[in-house]
Amino acid sequence: MDIALAAGLLATPLGKLLVGLVALAAVVLVGRIVLSVAWKLLLAAIVVVGALYTAGVLL
């Protein structure tokens, strides 16, 4: 990106708002990916702990 274009974009309040919204969208996108992985790990942990608990109770 040209430095003059970036400086012009940040020179106006609307440009700053646009940059802020794009940055927020990037954070939300990365957050969704991280949360997707976190949910899978949490569900796997629940299954493993549930299996260990069941085995401990029955055996």
Residue frames as a rotation matrix with the C-alpha (Angstrom) as fourth column:
MET 1
0.585 0.811 0.000 0.00
0.811 -0.585 0.000 0.00
0.000 0.000 -1.000 0.00
ASP 2
-0.088 -0.592 0.801 1.33
0.510 -0.718 -0.474 3.42
0.856 0.367 0.365 -0.87
ILE 3
-0.574 -0.216 -0.790 2.29
0.817 -0.216 -0.535 5.46
-0.055 -0.952 0.300 2.20
ALA 4
-0.969 0.247 0.002 0.60
-0.244 -0.960 0.139 8.57
0.036 0.135 0.990 0.80
LEU 5
-0.265 0.915 -0.304 -2.63
-0.225 0.247 0.942 6.59
0.937 0.318 0.141 0.31
ALA 6
-0.085 0.188 -0.979 -2.47
0.820 0.571 0.038 5.21
0.566 -0.799 -0.203 3.86
ALA 7
-0.847 -0.248 -0.469 -1.81
0.483 -0.727 -0.488 8.67
-0.220 -0.641 0.736 5.28
GLY 8
-0.793 0.607 0.045 -4.75
-0.470 -0.657 0.589 10.03
0.387 0.446 0.807 3.30
LEU 9
-0.119 0.766 -0.632 -7.00
0.196 0.642 0.741 7.24
0.973 -0.036 -0.226 4.53
LEU 10
-0.127 -0.002 -0.992 -6.14
0.968 0.218 -0.124 7.94
0.216 -0.976 -0.026 8.16
ALA 11
-0.943 -0.285 0.172 -6.50
0.262 -0.954 -0.144 11.69
0.205 -0.091 0.975 7.72
THR 12
-0.399 0.875 0.275 -10.30
-0.597 -0.475 0.647 11.61
0.697 0.093 0.711 7.87
PRO 13
-0.421 0.307 0.854 -12.55
-0.813 0.290 -0.505 10.33
-0.403 -0.906 0.128 10.65
LEU 14
0.686 0.720 -0.108 -14.39
-0.679 0.580 -0.450 8.09
-0.262 0.382 0.886 8.19
GLY 15
0.322 -0.675 -0.664 -11.08
-0.491 0.480 -0.727 6.60
0.809 0.560 -0.177 7.04
LYS 16
-0.673 -0.555 0.489 -10.08
-0.683 0.214 -0.698 5.93
0.282 -0.804 -0.523 10.63
LEU 17
0.061 0.798 0.600 -13.44
-0.817 0.386 -0.429 4.27
-0.573 -0.464 0.675 11.22
LEU 18
0.761 0.190 -0.620 -12.94
-0.589 0.603 -0.538 2.08
0.272 0.775 0.571 8.14
VAL 19
-0.203 -0.922 -0.331 -9.47
-0.484 0.388 -0.784 1.00
0.851 0.001 -0.525 9.29
GLY 20
-0.620 0.018 0.785 -10.84
-0.774 0.151 -0.615 0.30
-0.130 -0.988 -0.080 12.77
LEU 21
0.438 0.876 0.203 -13.69
-0.784 0.483 -0.391 -1.81
-0.441 0.013 0.898 11.42
VAL 22
0.559 -0.331 -0.760 -11.36
-0.481 0.618 -0.622 -3.82
0.676 0.713 0.186 9.19
ALA 23
-0.581 -0.802 0.136 -9.05
-0.543 0.258 -0.799 -4.44
0.606 -0.539 -0.585 12.17
LEU 24
-0.311 0.563 0.766 -12.04
-0.838 0.219 -0.500 -5.49
-0.449 -0.797 0.403 14.29
ALA 25
0.725 0.577 -0.376 -13.19
-0.689 0.606 -0.399 -7.88
-0.003 0.548 0.837 11.57
ALA 26
0.064 -0.791 -0.609 -9.71
-0.444 0.524 -0.727 -9.44
0.894 0.317 -0.318 11.48
VAL 27
-0.740 -0.313 0.595 -9.75
-0.660 0.168 -0.732 -9.92
0.129 -0.935 -0.331 15.27
VAL 28
0.148 0.888 0.434 -13.21
-0.839 0.345 -0.420 -11.51
-0.523 -0.302 0.797 15.14
LEU 29
0.659 0.058 -0.750 -12.16
-0.608 0.628 -0.486 -13.85
0.443 0.776 0.449 12.32
VAL 30
-0.400 -0.870 -0.289 -9.07
-0.389 0.447 -0.806 -15.03
0.830 -0.210 -0.517 14.21
GLY 31
-0.607 0.238 0.758 -11.15
-0.773 0.046 -0.633 -15.34
-0.185 -0.970 0.156 17.38
ARG 32
0.523 0.849 -0.081 -13.66
-0.837 0.493 -0.239 -17.57
-0.163 0.193 0.968 15.64
ILE 33
0.344 -0.482 -0.806 -10.89
-0.383 0.712 -0.589 -19.89
0.857 0.511 0.060 14.47
VAL 34
-0.722 -0.657 0.218 -9.36
-0.425 0.172 -0.888 -20.06
0.546 -0.734 -0.404 17.95
LEU 35
-0.303 0.690 0.657 -12.74
-0.875 0.072 -0.479 -20.68
-0.378 -0.720 0.581 19.57
SER 36
0.608 0.491 -0.624 -13.49
-0.727 0.660 -0.189 -23.44
0.320 0.569 0.758 17.07
VAL 37
-0.149 -0.758 -0.635 -10.31
-0.163 0.652 -0.741 -25.24
0.975 -0.007 -0.220 18.10
ALA 38
-0.795 -0.151 0.587 -11.03
-0.574 -0.122 -0.809 -24.56
0.194 -0.981 0.011 21.79
TRP 39
0.203 0.947 0.248 -14.50
-0.965 0.236 -0.111 -26.11
-0.164 -0.217 0.962 21.53
LYS 40
0.560 -0.040 -0.827 -13.09
-0.391 0.867 -0.307 -29.26
0.730 0.496 0.470 19.94
LEU 41
-0.548 -0.817 -0.177 -10.46
-0.142 0.299 -0.943 -29.57
0.824 -0.492 -0.280 22.67
LEU 42
-0.582 0.405 0.705 -13.08
-0.811 -0.221 -0.542 -29.00
-0.064 -0.887 0.457 25.37
LEU 43
0.529 0.831 -0.171 -15.40
-0.845 0.534 -0.017 -31.65
0.077 0.154 0.985 23.96
ALA 44
0.236 -0.533 -0.812 -12.53
-0.157 0.804 -0.574 -34.13
0.959 0.263 0.106 23.65
ALA 45
-0.781 -0.544 0.307 -11.56
-0.345 -0.034 -0.938 -33.44
0.520 -0.839 -0.161 27.28
ILE 46
-0.122 0.830 0.544 -15.15
-0.979 -0.012 -0.202 -34.00
-0.161 -0.557 0.815 28.43
VAL 47
0.686 0.367 -0.628 -15.29
-0.544 0.832 -0.107 -37.36
0.483 0.415 0.771 26.63
VAL 48
-0.162 -0.836 -0.524 -11.93
-0.047 0.537 -0.842 -38.48
0.986 -0.112 -0.126 28.05
VAL 49
-0.816 -0.127 0.564 -12.73
-0.535 -0.204 -0.820 -37.43
0.219 -0.971 0.099 31.63
GLY 50
0.194 0.960 0.201 -16.20
-0.978 0.204 -0.030 -38.97
-0.070 -0.190 0.979 31.36
ALA 51
0.537 -0.066 -0.841 -14.72
-0.312 0.911 -0.271 -42.25
0.784 0.408 0.469 30.14
LEU 52
-0.566 -0.808 -0.161 -12.15
-0.073 0.244 -0.967 -42.27
0.821 -0.536 -0.197 32.96
TYR 53
-0.564 0.445 0.696 -14.85
-0.825 -0.272 -0.495 -41.51
-0.031 -0.853 0.520 35.54
THR 54
0.530 0.814 -0.240 -17.11
-0.830 0.555 0.049 -44.24
0.173 0.174 0.970 34.18
ALA 55
0.224 -0.536 -0.814 -14.24
-0.082 0.822 -0.563 -46.75
0.971 0.193 0.140 34.15
GLY 56
-0.778 -0.555 0.295 -13.33
-0.297 -0.089 -0.951 -45.80
0.554 -0.827 -0.096 37.73
VAL 57
-0.223 0.785 0.578 -16.90
-0.964 -0.090 -0.249 -46.23
-0.143 -0.613 0.777 38.95
LEU 58
0.697 0.589 -0.410 -17.53
-0.677 0.728 -0.105 -49.53
0.237 0.350 0.906 37.16
LEU 59
0.303 -0.651 -0.696 -14.16
0.020 0.734 -0.679 -51.16
0.953 0.192 0.236 37.80
